[in-house]
Amino acid sequence: MTQKLASHSEDFSAWYNEIVQKADLADYSPVRGCMVIKPYGYELWEAVKHGLDRRFKETGHVNAYFPLLIPLSFLEKESEHVEGFSPQLAVVTHGGGKELEEPLVVRPTSETIIGHMYAQWVQSYRDLPVLINQWANVVRWELRTRLFLRTMEFLWQEGHTVHATYEEAEEETLRILGLYKDFAEDDAAIPVVSGRKSESEKFPGALTSYSIEAMMGDKRALQAGTSHNLGQNFAKAFEVTFLDENNETQYCWGTSWGVSTRMVGAIIMVHGDEQGLRMPPVVAPIQVVVVPIYRGDDEKSLVLASVAQLTAELKDAGVRVHLDQREEYTPGWKFNDWEMRGVPLRIEVGPREVAEGKLTCARRDAPRGKGKSAVLRTEVTKEVGRLLAEIQQSLYDQALAFRDSNVKEPSDYEELKEIVQDGWAYTWWCGGTQCEQKIQEETTATSRCIPLEQEGGEGPCIYCGERSTERVYFARAY
Amino acid sequence: MTQKLASHSEDFSAWYNEIVQKADLADYSPVRGCMVIKPYGYELWEAVKHGLDRRFKETGHVNAYFPLLIPLSFLEKESEHVEGFSPQLAVVTHGGGKELEEPLVVRPTSETIIGHMYAQWVQSYRDLPVLINQWANVVRWELRTRLFLRTMEFLWQEGHTVHATYEEAEEETLRILGLYKDFAEDDAAIPVVSGRKSESEKFPGALTSYSIEAMMGDKRALQAGTSHNLGQNFAKAFEVTFLDENNETQYCWGTSWGVSTRMVGAIIMVHGDEQGLRMPPVVAPIQVVVVPIYRGDDEKSLVLASVAQLTAELKDAGVRVHLDQREEYTPGWKFNDWEMRGVPLRIEVGPREVAEGKLTCARRDAPRGKGKSAVLRTEVTKEVGRLLAEIQQSLYDQALAFRDSNVKEPSDYEELKEIVQDGWAYTWWCGGTQCEQKIQEETTATSRCIPLEQEGGEGPCIYCGERSTERVYFARAY
């Protein structure tokens, strides 16, 4: 476990694949394209769930659960939707030993079956809005997969709401985008850009799609969450109507939005370094690891008694603390191991620490060998809280500085080509699908999003030179 | 919504089907046999999850996630297992537009794929025990389905552990059975019998199966949780081995255990009455509903200001409280509605209550029209806490008294036949599969479990008269 990792700076892709397995976050499964989420990775996902679920509930959303299996005919009711998802479907043709009359698809997303139910549940304007979220697994047949980033089956939340007006649906779509940004920045310490997707990048069946985009450690972009204004497309396909206050029948306006186990991949790729993972304290499965150091039985009993009390004290204070009492490894080996696993703070306790009433704290966010400090034993709870908050902020600041130094504004198309080889380009774009496709073909970079916050003004499209009023990010992406 | 429910005492089955839909717990789905869990039902399931998950984590278990789709060949590696589950499989034959080389089954349970992974993860005795739980959906093709009780897809937790010895596996199996009993009794207010399943009722592939059994409102039994000692069966099928302290290769000893959305059905069926649901406060999505009562604008502003403050105060105290401000319904209509939905405590606030500094509290566990009391406004937080604890205890006591009065000891087989028409029979049984089958054929009652706590002694088998040393429950079951 302590052999050297692939280099983060030289071969990021190999580094990622290795660290996910070495740190026991996930494993490959015998079913091609599916993954096994191991306990350490699942705890990270639970922290993501917790952070999002809390925000959904605070804004009036409730959870529900809809069936995994969907009649194939349902998908066919919305033409863009079925076109988008058909190539990715897993199809159940047999059940209970018999061939089915109509094949069932394993849900790739649930707009259709939820639309079908909403048509029955919504009658009057009094029933609106419906603000439902679902935590579920979905399956999309993928040929090129990668642990957490793109897997055939993945876990996610999918919110599905219906409203009386376009304005309310648009407001909801943006409210959720705001929650996603909030979670990414405050909990996962990942700075993100919120913006609108281009026509060609939007969700099949949506009116408008929005996303949050984050820069990974190799400067590629990753779409970390999406929120869609579905307009009346699914309402019309599934007859989701209501009687308004004037007793007239209207179609509902819908939204859908999701964050998946990809977010775990983002946390790994944004914060990791040559030594391995670096977990933001708010979502870290283990925030503090305590490593006892001793030689001989006398020191051992002294130190172990001390760390047991320390661990209990931190636990009582609500800190997620782990005491590493393994006897088969040296302290040095453990330091490396927990660094690789990204635990934000390590506390070393030897006989000297016990005698002096001090503890040695080592921060994972600092360069190796730095970031050590002595903390008074009597102050430990307060100091650990302070250090964890500092580490959270420092990881965010590092990621922000990294992103800012790798976003550039090209003065012409040749410069854009260079920039997207190793960063993001922020540039004027006419909004035309043709220019977007040409750029993608010639650079492999895609339009990521048209940020909500624009400086205004106008400029020439980086590709065709037409006058344009919005700027966009182009980047190579996961 | 206020039309009369089917009668709880006269047609329990119709009552159940109606209340599940009327109280917005669940709905039928367009896919035969699948259900939609609506927000109110899902919140109840979240409370079940929370109560169990906490107990698992306190006893050293961790969560993980394994793939939904399992190669068909995996199931075939354990002969009893495949025989048991084959008739119930949903099979994916096509993915990404192509026919698959090997069909994949939608997991009916995960022993096989988890066994496959454990074979790779476990090398040495130092890796043991592995104590993993998974929260997941599973699919079993069922022809006769019923919301929550028996659905094609259901949600559950499935624990899968491996150990170095038989003794440890058996200890774990019984530890979990204890947690299940603890949850059922303390959180769900459902008295249960813990016991061993007969040979014919055990899990396909297990050495020994245990269950908790509860009596529903119609005196039928429901298996509310199971815990299995798998012996080395799956370890042998999947080569899950470890090097012991003497460096010798050994097969691991396994367990698996699960509680599903059936538990929600049990909560409905144990506590419900003629008026509808009765939710135990510990798991109730809404513990307290506040209903304002007023005529005219003056009273309205007075009362609404008062209930807003009351609701905020209870919320701050950690009570799950809901304020029913709907204007289109009368207070009387609301009383019926919340009774039907089973909210444990209702607080009525009118101008008189505001003037006198008192509140009217109505308990759902008391007979209709009784259970009202006046509570001082200044004491409300304390009093609500006390009342909720009393209601929790009272629901448990009522269920226990009901069960105790409907378990009878037959003196001969004729008497057993009568007892199981309307209750449970507790009786000596030789343990023979033949006697068990005859009883089932002649009475439709099945052996539920051989309770762990036995009075000792011996007696004649109720069917064949052979000397036997254990007693068993026979009952008609869900």
Chai-1 contact restraints between the chains, C-beta under 6 A:
chainA,res_idxA,chainB,res_idxB,connection_type,confidence,min_distance_angstrom,max_distance_angstrom,comment,restraint_id
A,S29,B,P67,contact,1.0,0.0,6.0,A-B,restraint_1
A,P30,B,H116,contact,1.0,0.0,6.0,A-B,restraint_2
A,V31,B,P67,contact,1.0,0.0,6.0,A-B,restraint_3
A,V31,B,L69,contact,1.0,0.0,6.0,A-B,restraint_4
A,C34,B,P67,contact,1.0,0.0,6.0,A-B,restraint_5
A,V36,B,F66,contact,1.0,0.0,6.0,A-B,restraint_6
A,V36,B,M117,contact,1.0,0.0,6.0,A-B,restraint_7
A,I37,B,A64,contact,1.0,0.0,6.0,A-B,restraint_8
A,I37,B,Y65,contact,1.0,0.0,6.0,A-B,restraint_9
A,K38,B,A64,contact,1.0,0.0,6.0,A-B,restraint_10
A,P39,B,V62,contact,1.0,0.0,6.0,A-B,restraint_11
A,P39,B,A64,contact,1.0,0.0,6.0,A-B,restraint_12
A,Y42,B,N63,contact,1.0,0.0,6.0,A-B,restraint_13
A,Y42,B,A64,contact,1.0,0.0,6.0,A-B,restraint_14
A,Y42,B,Y65,contact,1.0,0.0,6.0,A-B,restraint_15
A,V62,B,P39,contact,1.0,0.0,6.0,A-B,restraint_16
A,N63,B,Y42,contact,1.0,0.0,6.0,A-B,restraint_17
A,A64,B,I37,contact,1.0,0.0,6.0,A-B,restraint_18
A,A64,B,K38,contact,1.0,0.0,6.0,A-B,restraint_19
A,A64,B,P39,contact,1.0,0.0,6.0,A-B,restraint_20
A,A64,B,Y42,contact,1.0,0.0,6.0,A-B,restraint_21
A,Y65,B,I37,contact,1.0,0.0,6.0,A-B,restraint_22
A,Y65,B,Y42,contact,1.0,0.0,6.0,A-B,restraint_23
A,F66,B,V36,contact,1.0,0.0,6.0,A-B,restraint_24
A,P67,B,S29,contact,1.0,0.0,6.0,A-B,restraint_25
A,P67,B,V31,contact,1.0,0.0,6.0,A-B,restraint_26
A,P67,B,C34,contact,1.0,0.0,6.0,A-B,restraint_27
A,P67,B,E153,contact,1.0,0.0,6.0,A-B,restraint_28
A,L68,B,N137,contact,1.0,0.0,6.0,A-B,restraint_29
A,L68,B,E153,contact,1.0,0.0,6.0,A-B,restraint_30
A,L69,B,V31,contact,1.0,0.0,6.0,A-B,restraint_31
A,P87,B,G97,contact,1.0,0.0,6.0,A-B,restraint_32
A,A90,B,V92,contact,1.0,0.0,6.0,A-B,restraint_33
A,A90,B,G95,contact,1.0,0.0,6.0,A-B,restraint_34
A,V91,B,H94,contact,1.0,0.0,6.0,A-B,restraint_35
A,V92,B,A90,contact,1.0,0.0,6.0,A-B,restraint_36
A,V92,B,V92,contact,1.0,0.0,6.0,A-B,restraint_37
A,T93,B,T93,contact,1.0,0.0,6.0,A-B,restraint_38
A,H94,B,V91,contact,1.0,0.0,6.0,A-B,restraint_39
A,G95,B,A90,contact,1.0,0.0,6.0,A-B,restraint_40
A,G95,B,W141,contact,1.0,0.0,6.0,A-B,restraint_41
A,G96,B,W141,contact,1.0,0.0,6.0,A-B,restraint_42
A,G97,B,P87,contact,1.0,0.0,6.0,A-B,restraint_43
A,H116,B,P30,contact,1.0,0.0,6.0,A-B,restraint_44
A,M117,B,V36,contact,1.0,0.0,6.0,A-B,restraint_45
A,N137,B,L68,contact,1.0,0.0,6.0,A-B,restraint_46
A,W141,B,G95,contact,1.0,0.0,6.0,A-B,restraint_47
A,W141,B,G96,contact,1.0,0.0,6.0,A-B,restraint_48
A,E153,B,P67,contact,1.0,0.0,6.0,A-B,restraint_49
A,E153,B,L68,contact,1.0,0.0,6.0,A-B,restraint_50
